[in-house]
Amino acid sequence: MNWKKGVPPRIGWWPTKHYHQQFHATYRWWDGECWSWAAFAHEPAEKAAKWAAKKESMHMDVEWTDRPANWPERSKT
């Protein structure tokens, strides 16, 4: 995967690298200014929404990659 740092091109969910558990997929919400806490792929949507509301204090260190082509359009805001 091609990991990037900094600002993604759009608001929405992005696949991100998790530093402590590299083998688990994580996703973060980019709100246009700040990254959210990480949500794990195995967690229910309610928990992901909870993490999306929390702002990551070290948000400029987040590594992200492009969204997979098979993601639904509604996830690509």
DRENGU-730849 format. One record per residue: residue in one letter; x, y negated, z of N, C-alpha, C in turn. Coordinates in pm, whole numbers, padded with zeros to 5 digits, always signed. Layout:
N
AXYZXYZXYZ
...
This chain:
77
M+00084+00119+00000+00000+00000+00000+00088-00125+00000
N+00035-00226-00063+00104-00354-00068+00049-00443+00044
W+00119-00451+00157+00074-00529+00271+00116-00674+00255
K+00027-00765+00296+00051-00909+00286+00028-00973+00421
K+00087-01089+00442+00061-01170+00562+00003-01303+00520
G-00065-01366+00612-00120-01498+00584-00267-01493+00549
V-00308-01586+00469-00449-01609+00439-00494-01525+00319
P-00600-01444+00336-00655-01373+00220-00735-01469+00131
P-00767-01428+00010-00834-01520-00083-00980-01551-00053
R-01044-01470+00031-01188-01491+00058-01222-01456+00203
I-01334-01510+00248-01392-01473+00377-01447-01332+00365
G-01441-01256+00473-01499-01123+00474-01411-01021+00543
W-01450-00894+00531-01376-00783+00589-01258-00747+00500
W-01145-00712+00566-01024-00672+00495-00960-00554+00565
P-00905-00460+00489-00826-00352+00549-00699-00414+00608
T-00667-00376+00730-00550-00432+00797-00464-00323+00858
K-00341-00357+00882-00247-00264+00943-00261-00277+01095
H-00267-00165+01162-00273-00164+01308-00136-00124+01360
Y-00078-00206+01442+00062-00189+01482+00086-00074+01577
H-00011-00042+01661+00011+00062+01762-00032+00200+01716
Q-00121+00206+01621-00171+00334+01572-00173+00328+01420
Q-00058+00342+01359-00043+00321+01216-00125+00417+01130
F-00171+00527+01187-00241+00626+01106-00393+00610+01111
H-00441+00510+01180-00585+00484+01189-00619+00361+01105
A-00722+00371+01025-00765+00257+00944-00830+00152+01035
T-00790+00028+01014-00854-00083+01084-00899-00187+00983
Y-00997-00263+01026-01053-00369+00943-01069-00491+01031
R-01050-00607+00970-01068-00733+01042-01149-00828+00956
W-01223-00914+01023-01301-01016+00958-01216-01142+00946
W-01206-01196+00827-01140-01325+00805-01250-01429+00788
D-01253-01531+00876-01362-01630+00873-01326-01757+00797
G-01212-01756+00732-01166-01874+00660-01062-01952+00737
E-01052-01922+00869-00954-01991+00954-00875-01895+01042
C-00939-01785+01082-00878-01698+01181-00922-01553+01159
W-00835-01460+01194-00867-01317+01192-00941-01278+01319
S-01023-01176+01308-01091-01120+01425-01004-01011+01487
W-01052-00959+01598-00991-00839+01655-01014-00725+01557
A-00935-00622+01570-00944-00507+01480-01063-00417+01514
A-01132-00374+01410-01237-00273+01422-01185-00145+01356
F-01213-00032+01417-01168+00096+01363-01276+00159+01276
A-01233+00233+01176-01325+00295+01080-01425+00389+01147
H-01386+00453+01257-01474+00550+01321-01577+00486+01415
E-01568+00355+01437-01659+00288+01529-01791+00252+01461
P-01899+00246+01538-02028+00207+01480-02029+00059+01440
A-02121+00022+01353-02131-00114+01301-02150-00217+01413
E-02222-00180+01519-02246-00273+01630-02114-00312+01696
K-02025-00215+01711-01896-00244+01773-01811-00330+01679
A-01816-00303+01549-01742-00385+01453-01790-00530+01458
A-01920-00549+01472-01974-00685+01483-01923-00754+01609
K-01911-00678+01717-01857-00734+01842-01712-00779+01822
W-01632-00697+01759-01490-00732+01737-01478-00849+01638
A-01567-00855+01540-01563-00963+01441-01584-01100+01506
A-01656-01102+01618-01683-01227+01688-01566-01274+01774
K-01470-01186+01799-01355-01221+01883-01238-01263+01796
K-01177-01374+01829-01067-01429+01750-00932-01373+01797
E-00851-01335+01701-00717-01282+01728-00623-01399+01756
S-00557-01398+01872-00467-01509+01907-00339-01508+01823
M-00296-01392+01777-00175-01381+01695-00213-01361+01549
H-00315-01434+01502-00375-01406+01372-00280-01423+01253
M-00176-01499+01264-00087-01516+01149+00006-01396+01130
D+00011-01307+01228+00093-01186+01217+00017-01068+01156
V-00111-01084+01132-00192-00976+01078-00147-00944+00935
E-00130-00815+00908-00098-00770+00772-00224-00710+00712
W-00255-00749+00590-00376-00705+00523-00341-00659+00382
T-00435-00588+00322-00418-00543+00184-00548-00565+00108
D-00542-00554-00023-00661-00574-00105-00770-00474-00070
R-00893-00513-00090-01007-00425-00065-01013-00318-00173
P-01044-00196-00133-01057-00090-00234-01170-00120-00333
A-01154-00075-00455-01255-00097-00560-01388-00031-00526
N-01386+00074-00441-01510+00145-00410-01589+00082-00295
W-01542-00028-00239-01620-00096-00136-01744-00159-00199
P-01856-00160-00125-01978-00222-00180-01959-00373-00201
E-02025-00426-00299-02013-00569-00331-02046-00658-00211
R-02145-00617-00130-02185-00703-00017-02073-00719+00086
S-01973-00631+00085-01861-00646+00179-01758-00743+00126
K-01770-00781+00002-01674-00870-00063-01732-01011-00074
T-01751-01075+00039-01813-01208+00039-01725-01312-00026
